[in-house]
Amino acid sequence: NCVVLLNPRADFSGGGTAFAPPLDRVLSTQVGECLCSCGQLLHGAAPVTAGTRYVLIAFIDEQQEPPDDDEEEEEEE
């Protein structure tokens, strides 16, 4: 997953991406920066205590295509 901060940190207090152990920390970015992490790490949004935090969230999923039967036949020849 990827998180991009869309507004300046001066617009809000708190926030960030909170990770459970083994990382056990909150990571914050600056406007326009992107934080990418493995979605299998337990994580969530840290509470915003004042103002509004705007972020763009993206999820990237990898799919592996099964081998094409024609490709296997060419390799055998």
N, CA, C and O atoms as a GROMACS GRO file, in nm:
protein
  308
    1ASN      N    1   0.083  -0.117   0.000
    1ASN     CA    2   0.000   0.000   0.000
    1ASN      C    3   0.088   0.124   0.000
    1ASN      O    4   0.204   0.118   0.043
    2CYS      N    5   0.034   0.235  -0.048
    2CYS     CA    6   0.107   0.362  -0.054
    2CYS      C    7   0.017   0.472  -0.001
    2CYS      O    8  -0.104   0.474  -0.026
    3VAL      N    9   0.078   0.566   0.074
    3VAL     CA   10   0.007   0.680   0.130
    3VAL      C   11   0.081   0.806   0.087
    3VAL      O   12   0.201   0.819   0.110
    4VAL      N   13   0.010   0.900   0.025
    4VAL     CA   14   0.068   1.028  -0.016
    4VAL      C   15  -0.003   1.138   0.062
    4VAL      O   16  -0.125   1.150   0.056
    5LEU      N   17   0.075   1.220   0.135
    5LEU     CA   18   0.017   1.333   0.209
    5LEU      C   19  -0.013   1.446   0.112
    5LEU      O   20   0.074   1.488   0.036
    6LEU      N   21  -0.137   1.496   0.114
    6LEU     CA   22  -0.181   1.596   0.017
    6LEU      C   23  -0.181   1.739   0.072
    6LEU      O   24  -0.186   1.834  -0.006
    7ASN      N   25  -0.176   1.756   0.203
    7ASN     CA   26  -0.175   1.892   0.257
    7ASN      C   27  -0.061   1.908   0.356
    7ASN      O   28  -0.012   1.810   0.412
    8PRO      N   29  -0.018   2.033   0.379
    8PRO     CA   30   0.097   2.058   0.468
    8PRO      C   31   0.069   2.011   0.611
    8PRO      O   32  -0.044   2.016   0.659
    9ARG      N   33   0.174   1.964   0.677
    9ARG     CA   34   0.162   1.917   0.816
    9ARG      C   35   0.117   2.030   0.908
    9ARG      O   36   0.063   2.002   1.015
   10ALA      N   37   0.136   2.154   0.869
   10ALA     CA   38   0.092   2.267   0.951
   10ALA      C   39  -0.061   2.275   0.958
   10ALA      O   40  -0.114   2.342   1.046
   11ASP      N   41  -0.131   2.207   0.868
   11ASP     CA   42  -0.277   2.208   0.864
   11ASP      C   43  -0.341   2.117   0.969
   11ASP      O   44  -0.461   2.125   0.993
   12PHE      N   45  -0.260   2.030   1.032
   12PHE     CA   46  -0.317   1.935   1.127
   12PHE      C   47  -0.213   1.894   1.230
   12PHE      O   48  -0.093   1.918   1.212
   13SER      N   49  -0.259   1.833   1.338
   13SER     CA   50  -0.171   1.777   1.441
   13SER      C   51  -0.201   1.628   1.451
   13SER      O   52  -0.314   1.584   1.428
   14GLY      N   53  -0.099   1.552   1.486
   14GLY     CA   54  -0.116   1.406   1.496
   14GLY      C   55  -0.107   1.344   1.359
   14GLY      O   56  -0.038   1.395   1.270
   15GLY      N   57  -0.176   1.235   1.341
   15GLY     CA   58  -0.178   1.167   1.212
   15GLY      C   59  -0.052   1.087   1.187
   15GLY      O   60   0.033   1.075   1.275
   16GLY      N   61  -0.041   1.034   1.068
   16GLY     CA   62   0.069   0.948   1.030
   16GLY      C   63   0.020   0.806   1.014
   16GLY      O   64  -0.096   0.775   1.040
   17THR      N   65   0.110   0.720   0.973
   17THR     CA   66   0.078   0.578   0.957
   17THR      C   67   0.138   0.502   1.073
   17THR      O   68   0.260   0.500   1.091
   18ALA      N   69   0.052   0.439   1.152
   18ALA     CA   70   0.095   0.367   1.272
   18ALA      C   71   0.113   0.219   1.237
   18ALA      O   72   0.024   0.156   1.181
   19PHE      N   73   0.230   0.165   1.271
   19PHE     CA   74   0.260   0.025   1.248
   19PHE      C   75   0.266  -0.050   1.380
   19PHE      O   76   0.323  -0.001   1.478
   20ALA      N   77   0.207  -0.168   1.382
   20ALA     CA   78   0.213  -0.256   1.499
   20ALA      C   79   0.352  -0.322   1.501
   20ALA      O   80   0.427  -0.310   1.404
   21PRO      N   81   0.385  -0.392   1.611
   21PRO     CA   82   0.512  -0.466   1.614
   21PRO      C   83   0.518  -0.562   1.496
   21PRO      O   84   0.415  -0.618   1.458
   22PRO      N   85   0.633  -0.582   1.438
   22PRO     CA   86   0.765  -0.554   1.493
   22PRO      C   87   0.814  -0.412   1.471
   22PRO      O   88   0.912  -0.372   1.535
   23LEU      N   89   0.751  -0.332   1.384
   23LEU     CA   90   0.797  -0.194   1.365
   23LEU      C   91   0.762  -0.107   1.486
   23LEU      O   92   0.847  -0.035   1.538
   24ASP      N   93   0.637  -0.115   1.530
   24ASP     CA   94   0.591  -0.046   1.651
   24ASP      C   95   0.628   0.102   1.653
   24ASP      O   96   0.690   0.151   1.747
   25ARG      N   97   0.588   0.173   1.546
   25ARG     CA   98   0.614   0.316   1.539
   25ARG      C   99   0.518   0.384   1.444
   25ARG      O  100   0.450   0.318   1.365
   26VAL      N  101   0.512   0.517   1.452
   26VAL     CA  102   0.430   0.598   1.363
   26VAL      C  103   0.523   0.670   1.266
   26VAL      O  104   0.617   0.738   1.308
   27LEU      N  105   0.497   0.654   1.137
   27LEU     CA  106   0.577   0.723   1.036
   27LEU      C  107   0.495   0.834   0.974
   27LEU      O  108   0.378   0.816   0.940
   28SER      N  109   0.557   0.951   0.959
   28SER     CA  110   0.491   1.067   0.900
   28SER      C  111   0.570   1.114   0.780
   28SER      O  112   0.693   1.101   0.775
   29THR      N  113   0.500   1.168   0.682
   29THR     CA  114   0.564   1.220   0.562
   29THR      C  115   0.536   1.370   0.550
   29THR      O  116   0.455   1.426   0.624
   30GLN      N  117   0.604   1.432   0.456
   30GLN     CA  118   0.579   1.571   0.421
   30GLN      C  119   0.487   1.573   0.298
   30GLN      O  120   0.471   1.472   0.230
   31VAL      N  121   0.427   1.689   0.271
   31VAL     CA  122   0.334   1.699   0.159
   31VAL      C  123   0.403   1.652   0.030
   31VAL      O  124   0.515   1.693  -0.002
   32GLY      N  125   0.333   1.566  -0.044
   32GLY     CA  126   0.382   1.514  -0.171
   32GLY      C  127   0.468   1.390  -0.158
   32GLY      O  128   0.493   1.324  -0.259
   33GLU      N  129   0.514   1.356  -0.039
   33GLU     CA  130   0.594   1.236  -0.022
   33GLU      C  131   0.503   1.114  -0.018
   33GLU      O  132   0.385   1.122   0.016
   34CYS      N  133   0.562   1.000  -0.053
   34CYS     CA  134   0.486   0.875  -0.058
   34CYS      C  135   0.550   0.773   0.036
   34CYS      O  136   0.670   0.749   0.030
   35LEU      N  137   0.469   0.714   0.122
   35LEU     CA  138   0.514   0.608   0.211
   35LEU      C  139   0.453   0.478   0.159
   35LEU      O  140   0.331   0.463   0.154
   36CYS      N  141   0.540   0.384   0.120
   36CYS     CA  142   0.493   0.254   0.070
   36CYS      C  143   0.535   0.146   0.170
   36CYS      O  144   0.646   0.149   0.223
   37SER      N  145   0.446   0.053   0.193
   37SER     CA  146   0.477  -0.057   0.284
   37SER      C  147   0.403  -0.182   0.239
   37SER      O  148   0.308  -0.175   0.162
   38CYS      N  149   0.449  -0.293   0.289
   38CYS     CA  150   0.384  -0.420   0.262
   38CYS      C  151   0.249  -0.421   0.334
   38CYS      O  152   0.242  -0.396   0.454
   39GLY      N  153   0.144  -0.449   0.262
   39GLY     CA  154   0.010  -0.450   0.322
   39GLY      C  155  -0.008  -0.558   0.426
   39GLY      O  156  -0.106  -0.556   0.501
   40GLN      N  157   0.084  -0.653   0.432
   40GLN     CA  158   0.073  -0.760   0.531
   40GLN      C  159   0.119  -0.715   0.669
   40GLN      O  160   0.093  -0.783   0.768
   41LEU      N  161   0.188  -0.599   0.677
   41LEU     CA  162   0.223  -0.542   0.807
   41LEU      C  163   0.097  -0.479   0.866
   41LEU      O  164   0.030  -0.401   0.799
   42LEU      N  165   0.066  -0.512   0.990
   42LEU     CA  166  -0.051  -0.453   1.055
   42LEU      C  167  -0.027  -0.304   1.072
   42LEU      O  168   0.071  -0.264   1.135
   43HIS      N  169  -0.116  -0.221   1.017
   43HIS     CA  170  -0.098  -0.076   1.020
   43HIS      C  171  -0.234  -0.007   1.016
   43HIS      O  172  -0.336  -0.069   0.988
   44GLY      N  173  -0.232   0.122   1.043
   44GLY     CA  174  -0.353   0.203   1.038
   44GLY      C  175  -0.316   0.350   1.051
   44GLY      O  176  -0.199   0.385   1.060
   45ALA      N  177  -0.416   0.434   1.051
   45ALA     CA  178  -0.394   0.578   1.063
   45ALA      C  179  -0.387   0.617   1.210
   45ALA      O  180  -0.474   0.580   1.290
   46ALA      N  181  -0.283   0.693   1.245
   46ALA     CA  182  -0.275   0.747   1.380
   46ALA      C  183  -0.379   0.858   1.392
   46ALA      O  184  -0.407   0.926   1.294
   47PRO      N  185  -0.436   0.878   1.511
   47PRO     CA  186  -0.540   0.980   1.527
   47PRO      C  187  -0.491   1.121   1.493
   47PRO      O  188  -0.380   1.160   1.529
   48VAL      N  189  -0.575   1.196   1.424
   48VAL     CA  190  -0.550   1.338   1.400
   48VAL      C  191  -0.614   1.413   1.516
   48VAL      O  192  -0.733   1.397   1.542
   49THR      N  193  -0.535   1.494   1.587
   49THR     CA  194  -0.585   1.561   1.708
   49THR      C  195  -0.636   1.701   1.682
   49THR      O  196  -0.707   1.757   1.766
   50ALA      N  197  -0.602   1.760   1.569
   50ALA     CA  198  -0.652   1.894   1.532
   50ALA      C  199  -0.639   1.910   1.381
   50ALA      O  200  -0.545   1.858   1.320
   51GLY      N  201  -0.732   1.982   1.321
   51GLY     CA  202  -0.727   2.007   1.178
   51GLY      C  203  -0.773   1.887   1.098
   51GLY      O  204  -0.838   1.796   1.149
   52THR      N  205  -0.738   1.890   0.970
   52THR     CA  206  -0.777   1.783   0.878
   52THR      C  207  -0.654   1.737   0.800
   52THR      O  208  -0.578   1.819   0.749
   53ARG      N  209  -0.636   1.608   0.792
   53ARG     CA  210  -0.526   1.547   0.716
   53ARG      C  211  -0.586   1.483   0.592
   53ARG      O  212  -0.675   1.399   0.600
   54TYR      N  213  -0.536   1.525   0.475
   54TYR     CA  214  -0.581   1.469   0.349
   54TYR      C  215  -0.471   1.379   0.292
   54TYR      O  216  -0.356   1.421   0.279
   55VAL      N  217  -0.508   1.256   0.257
   55VAL     CA  218  -0.411   1.163   0.200
   55VAL      C  219  -0.472   1.092   0.080
   55VAL      O  220  -0.594   1.078   0.068
   56LEU      N  221  -0.385   1.049  -0.007
   56LEU     CA  222  -0.424   0.963  -0.119
   56LEU      C  223  -0.370   0.825  -0.086
   56LEU      O  224  -0.250   0.809  -0.059
   57ILE      N  225  -0.457   0.726  -0.087
   57ILE     CA  226  -0.420   0.589  -0.055
   57ILE      C  227  -0.426   0.506  -0.183
   57ILE      O  228  -0.523   0.514  -0.258
   58ALA      N  229  -0.323   0.426  -0.206
   58ALA     CA  230  -0.322   0.336  -0.322
   58ALA      C  231  -0.283   0.197  -0.275
   58ALA      O  232  -0.198   0.181  -0.187
   59PHE      N  233  -0.346   0.098  -0.333
   59PHE     CA  234  -0.314  -0.041  -0.304
   59PHE      C  235  -0.262  -0.105  -0.432
   59PHE      O  236  -0.323  -0.092  -0.538
   60ILE      N  237  -0.152  -0.172  -0.421
   60ILE     CA  238  -0.090  -0.236  -0.537
   60ILE      C  239  -0.096  -0.387  -0.514
   60ILE      O  240  -0.047  -0.437  -0.413
   61ASP      N  241  -0.155  -0.457  -0.609
   61ASP     CA  242  -0.170  -0.601  -0.596
   61ASP      C  243  -0.094  -0.668  -0.711
   61ASP      O  244  -0.111  -0.631  -0.827
   62GLU      N  245  -0.012  -0.763  -0.678
   62GLU     CA  246   0.064  -0.835  -0.778
   62GLU      C  247  -0.011  -0.961  -0.817
   62GLU      O  248  -0.052  -1.040  -0.731
   63GLN      N  249  -0.028  -0.979  -0.945
   63GLN     CA  250  -0.091  -1.100  -0.995
   63GLN      C  251   0.007  -1.168  -1.089
   63GLN      O  252   0.064  -1.104  -1.177
   64GLN      N  253   0.025  -1.295  -1.072
   64GLN     CA  254   0.112  -1.370  -1.161
   64GLN      C  255   0.026  -1.452  -1.255
   64GLN      O  256  -0.060  -1.528  -1.213
   65GLU      N  257   0.052  -1.434  -1.382
   65GLU     CA  258  -0.023  -1.506  -1.483
   65GLU      C  259   0.032  -1.648  -1.493
   65GLU      O  260   0.153  -1.668  -1.484
   66PRO      N  261  -0.056  -1.747  -1.511
   66PRO     CA  262  -0.007  -1.883  -1.531
   66PRO      C  263   0.070  -1.889  -1.663
   66PRO      O  264   0.040  -1.814  -1.755
   67PRO      N  265   0.168  -1.978  -1.673
   67PRO     CA  266   0.245  -1.987  -1.798
   67PRO      C  267   0.155  -2.024  -1.915
   67PRO      O  268   0.061  -2.102  -1.901
   68ASP      N  269   0.187  -1.968  -2.028
   68ASP     CA  270   0.114  -1.997  -2.151
   68ASP      C  271   0.160  -2.134  -2.202
   68ASP      O  272   0.280  -2.159  -2.212
   69ASP      N  273   0.066  -2.222  -2.235
   69ASP     CA  274   0.101  -2.357  -2.282
   69ASP      C  275   0.191  -2.352  -2.406
   69ASP      O  276   0.279  -2.437  -2.421
   70ASP      N  277   0.170  -2.255  -2.494
   70ASP     CA  278   0.252  -2.243  -2.614
   70ASP      C  279   0.398  -2.215  -2.578
   70ASP      O  280   0.488  -2.266  -2.644
   71GLU      N  281   0.422  -2.135  -2.475
   71GLU     CA  282   0.558  -2.102  -2.432
   71GLU      C  283   0.629  -2.227  -2.381
   71GLU      O  284   0.748  -2.246  -2.408
   72GLU      N  285   0.558  -2.313  -2.309
   72GLU     CA  286   0.618  -2.436  -2.256
   72GLU      C  287   0.659  -2.528  -2.372
   72GLU      O  288   0.766  -2.589  -2.366
   73GLU      N  289   0.576  -2.538  -2.476
   73GLU     CA  290   0.607  -2.623  -2.590
   73GLU      C  291   0.729  -2.572  -2.663
   73GLU      O  292   0.812  -2.652  -2.706
   74GLU      N  293   0.743  -2.439  -2.679
   74GLU     CA  294   0.859  -2.380  -2.747
   74GLU      C  295   0.986  -2.409  -2.670
   74GLU      O  296   1.090  -2.435  -2.730
   75GLU      N  297   0.979  -2.405  -2.537
   75GLU     CA  298   1.098  -2.429  -2.455
   75GLU      C  299   1.143  -2.574  -2.467
   75GLU      O  300   1.263  -2.602  -2.461
   76GLU      N  301   1.050  -2.668  -2.485
   76GLU     CA  302   1.084  -2.810  -2.494
   76GLU      C  303   1.152  -2.842  -2.625
   76GLU      O  304   1.230  -2.937  -2.631
   77GLU      N  305   1.126  -2.765  -2.731
   77GLU     CA  306   1.183  -2.793  -2.865
   77GLU      C  307   1.323  -2.750  -2.870
   77GLU      O  308   1.388  -2.765  -2.974
   0.00000   0.00000   0.00000
